[in-house]
């Protein structure tokens, strides 16, 4: 209970300290913006700029300051980062020119980025495209923020993949990209950990990479990856996941004969998930 209270108190304190910044439309602290994003179930809208940047000033006047745009910005936590006073942060995100616009999750993982001036209509289109509530991911975003580890990163990657099943097709690749970033984190943390039975967890990570192919509607690639794994080598803790992936991939390519061989191995929860994937990819 104490850990949960501590976790949420950090975010609520951030909200209290940030109200004045929000009133002026833009925050200036990247760290506070990320905390507020997690607390409010929003994505972070980042504008890298500089006071001497002509196109940046033009965007402020012709795009960001317009009422239609400001209304859409309420779906995000907006933060402007001066590249002259935040050189390390600009370097971290590969900012070599401005204006440079990013949309990120509360942990700073990049969903979208684009360098150059954007007209009002382009900004409106962009903000409409990613106006997503992140409440489904809140607990796992917070867990990763509090304790970045193999477990929290892989759990968050998994939740992002599940989240994709409820998004429109246009933005699924972008959210799968964030999931892939967390998978890479999980590999790094697992390699550096002293956890026992690493091979079992390495196998689980591989299966999540295969699920990524299935969700992105590339069943042939998924099956190619699955066939590289000897079914006899699947750990008992990964068997249900493996069966689900194999069944779903065969269903996607409409190979009913091979799919039927795996149907009896499906747990009810995986059967429902398979139906959702197949509906999404049809």
C-alpha positions as a printed Julia matrix, in Angstrom:
282×3 Matrix{Float64}:
   0.0     0.0     0.0
   2.82    2.42    0.86
   4.49    1.79   -2.51
   1.26    2.53   -4.4
   0.66    5.72   -2.4
   4.25    6.83   -3.01
   3.93    6.11   -6.73
   0.8     8.19   -7.19
   1.83   10.96   -4.79
   4.78   11.76   -7.04
   2.42   12.34   -9.93
  -0.16   14.32   -7.98
   2.55   16.6    -6.62
   3.72   17.09  -10.18
   0.23   18.15  -11.21
   0.01   20.7    -8.4
   3.36   22.2    -9.3
   2.59   22.4   -13.02
  -0.8    24.15  -13.16
   0.69   27.58  -13.77
   2.74   26.28  -16.69
  -0.27   24.64  -18.3
  -2.16   27.91  -18.07
   0.4    29.44  -20.46
  -0.19   26.59  -22.96
   3.34   25.15  -22.84
   5.36   23.55  -20.1
   9.14   23.94  -20.1
  10.22   21.0   -17.91
  10.46   17.73  -19.83
  10.52   15.62  -16.66
   7.43   17.31  -15.22
   5.65   16.91  -18.56
   6.29   13.16  -18.55
   4.98   12.82  -14.99
   1.87   14.77  -15.82
   1.31   12.69  -18.95
   1.25    9.51  -16.88
  -1.0    11.06  -14.26
  -3.48   12.36  -16.84
  -3.38    9.39  -19.27
  -2.06   11.56  -22.1
   0.81   11.58  -24.55
   3.53   14.24  -24.46
   3.69   16.77  -27.29
   7.25   18.1   -27.54
   8.34   21.13  -29.55
  12.11   21.57  -29.75
  12.75   25.22  -30.57
  15.01   28.24  -29.92
  14.39   31.93  -29.46
  16.41   32.77  -32.59
  14.51   30.27  -34.79
  12.38   32.05  -37.4
  10.25   29.03  -38.41
   9.64   28.3   -34.71
   8.28   31.8   -34.14
   6.2    31.47  -37.29
   4.69   28.22  -35.98
   3.88   29.91  -32.66
   2.04   32.66  -34.5
   0.41   30.75  -37.34
  -0.17   27.29  -35.82
   0.24   26.76  -32.06
  -1.59   29.93  -31.05
  -4.73   29.23  -33.08
  -7.84   28.32  -31.09
  -8.52   25.14  -33.06
  -5.0    23.93  -32.36
  -5.03   24.91  -28.69
  -8.25   22.97  -28.22
  -6.65   19.81  -29.64
  -3.53   20.36  -27.54
  -5.7    19.72  -24.48
  -5.48   16.02  -25.42
  -1.72   16.17  -24.79
   0.79   17.46  -22.28
   2.6    20.11  -24.37
   6.2    21.05  -23.59
   8.57   23.37  -25.44
  12.27   22.57  -25.12
  14.82   25.3   -25.81
  17.7    23.49  -27.5
  20.22   26.09  -26.3
  19.48   25.45  -22.62
  18.73   21.73  -23.04
  21.55   20.59  -25.31
  21.88   17.14  -23.76
  18.18   16.43  -24.17
  18.22   17.65  -27.77
  21.23   15.42  -28.45
  19.51   12.44  -26.79
  16.64   12.7   -29.27
  18.85   13.44  -32.28
  17.6    16.99  -32.77
  19.84   18.61  -35.38
  17.35   21.14  -36.76
  14.28   23.0   -35.54
  11.36   23.19  -35.23
  11.35   19.48  -34.41
   8.06   18.0   -33.18
   7.79   14.77  -31.17
   4.91   12.83  -29.66
   6.02   10.53  -26.83
   4.65    8.4   -24.05
   5.15    9.26  -20.38
   8.52    7.51  -20.31
   9.84    9.46  -23.27
   9.5     6.69  -25.87
   8.95    8.22  -29.31
   5.69    7.59  -31.13
   6.14   10.24  -33.82
   8.76   12.8   -34.82
   9.17   15.25  -37.67
  11.47   18.19  -38.33
  10.26   21.31  -40.15
   7.66   24.05  -39.97
   4.08   22.84  -39.99
   1.04   24.77  -41.17
  -2.05   24.99  -38.99
  -3.89   22.33  -40.99
  -0.91   19.96  -40.71
  -0.77   20.43  -36.95
  -4.52   19.84  -36.65
  -4.22   16.63  -38.67
  -1.3    15.45  -36.52
  -3.0    16.19  -33.2
  -6.21   14.51  -34.29
  -4.3    11.42  -35.39
  -2.7    10.7   -32.0
  -5.41   11.99  -29.65
  -5.39    8.75  -27.65
  -6.23    8.18  -23.98
  -3.51    6.08  -22.36
  -5.46    4.82  -19.32
  -5.11    1.17  -20.44
  -1.35    1.49  -19.99
  -1.26    3.68  -16.89
  -0.26    1.13  -14.27
   2.49   -0.37  -16.43
   3.84    3.02  -17.51
   4.1     3.96  -13.85
   5.73    0.66  -12.9
   8.38    1.13  -15.57
   8.94    4.74  -14.51
   9.38    3.69  -10.88
  11.51    0.62  -11.56
  12.86    0.0   -15.05
  13.64   -3.71  -15.22
  13.25   -6.8   -17.37
   9.84   -7.5   -15.87
   8.4    -3.98  -16.12
   9.71   -3.39  -19.65
   8.44   -6.69  -21.06
   5.11   -6.26  -19.3
   4.74   -2.8   -20.84
   5.74   -4.08  -24.28
   3.03   -6.73  -23.94
   0.4    -4.17  -22.91
   1.31   -1.94  -25.86
   0.77   -4.88  -28.21
  -2.63   -5.56  -26.66
  -3.44   -1.85  -26.88
  -2.82   -1.96  -30.64
  -5.8    -4.29  -31.05
  -8.07   -1.39  -30.09
  -6.51    1.28  -32.33
  -7.21    2.18  -35.92
  -4.86    0.63  -38.48
  -3.18    3.92  -39.38
  -1.43    4.33  -36.04
  -0.86    0.67  -35.09
   2.68    0.59  -36.59
   3.68    3.59  -34.46
   2.46    2.01  -31.24
   4.06   -1.31  -32.16
   7.28    0.68  -32.6
   7.07    1.79  -28.97
   6.35   -1.8   -27.93
   9.5    -2.86  -29.78
  11.52   -0.23  -27.9
  10.38   -1.73  -24.6
  11.23   -5.22  -25.88
  14.76   -3.98  -26.59
  14.88   -2.61  -23.06
  13.78   -5.98  -21.68
  16.62   -7.71  -23.54
  19.13   -5.29  -22.09
  17.83   -5.61  -18.54
  17.66   -9.4   -18.81
  21.24   -9.59  -20.04
  22.44   -7.48  -17.12
  20.34   -9.3   -14.51
  21.23  -12.3   -12.33
  17.79  -13.85  -12.82
  17.69  -17.65  -13.04
  16.54  -19.57  -16.12
  17.37  -16.75  -18.51
  16.74  -19.0   -21.5
  13.06  -19.28  -20.55
  12.69  -15.5   -20.51
  14.71  -15.09  -23.7
  12.26  -17.46  -25.32
   9.33  -15.41  -24.01
  10.83  -12.24  -25.49
  11.21  -14.02  -28.83
   7.55  -14.99  -28.73
   6.53  -11.39  -28.12
   8.58  -10.4   -31.17
   6.61  -12.97  -33.14
   3.34  -11.6   -31.78
   4.43   -8.2   -33.08
   4.5    -9.67  -36.61
   1.06  -11.19  -36.14
  -0.5    -7.96  -34.88
   1.06   -6.04  -37.78
  -0.59   -8.63  -40.1
   2.59  -10.33  -41.29
   1.7   -13.97  -40.56
   4.2   -15.38  -43.08
   7.05  -13.7   -41.19
   5.6   -14.93  -37.9
   5.41  -18.52  -39.14
   8.96  -18.34  -40.46
  10.13  -17.27  -37.0
   7.99  -19.93  -35.29
   9.39  -22.7   -37.49
  12.89  -21.82  -36.33
  11.84  -22.86  -32.84
  11.65  -26.57  -32.12
   8.32  -27.18  -30.41
  10.06  -29.65  -28.11
  12.22  -26.81  -26.79
   9.29  -24.65  -25.71
   9.29  -24.23  -21.96
   6.05  -25.26  -20.23
   5.58  -21.64  -19.09
   5.61  -20.5   -22.72
   3.67  -23.38  -24.27
   0.22  -21.74  -24.24
   1.63  -18.53  -25.76
   3.45  -20.52  -28.46
   0.31  -22.48  -29.34
  -1.75  -19.29  -29.55
   0.76  -17.63  -31.88
   1.0   -20.66  -34.15
  -2.77  -21.09  -34.33
  -3.39  -17.4   -35.04
  -0.7   -17.15  -37.72
  -2.16  -20.15  -39.59
  -5.64  -18.65  -39.29
  -4.37  -15.37  -40.75
  -3.14  -17.13  -43.89
  -6.38  -19.18  -43.94
  -4.6   -22.5   -43.48
  -7.45  -24.14  -41.58
  -5.88  -27.6   -41.64
  -2.76  -26.55  -39.73
  -4.68  -24.12  -37.52
  -6.98  -26.9   -36.36
  -3.99  -28.84  -35.0
  -3.43  -26.09  -32.43
  -7.01  -25.16  -31.57
  -7.4   -27.67  -28.73
  -4.3   -26.26  -27.02
  -5.78  -22.75  -26.78
  -6.77  -21.37  -23.43
 -10.04  -19.43  -23.45
  -8.27  -16.12  -22.91
  -5.97  -16.78  -25.86
  -8.9   -17.93  -28.0
 -10.64  -14.6   -27.39
  -7.45  -12.71  -28.15
  -6.96  -14.66  -31.35
 -10.49  -13.75  -32.45
  -9.73  -10.09  -31.78
  -6.5   -10.2   -33.81
  -8.18  -11.97  -36.7
 -11.01   -9.45  -36.7
  -8.5    -6.59  -36.62
  -6.42   -8.0   -39.47
  -9.27   -9.07  -41.76
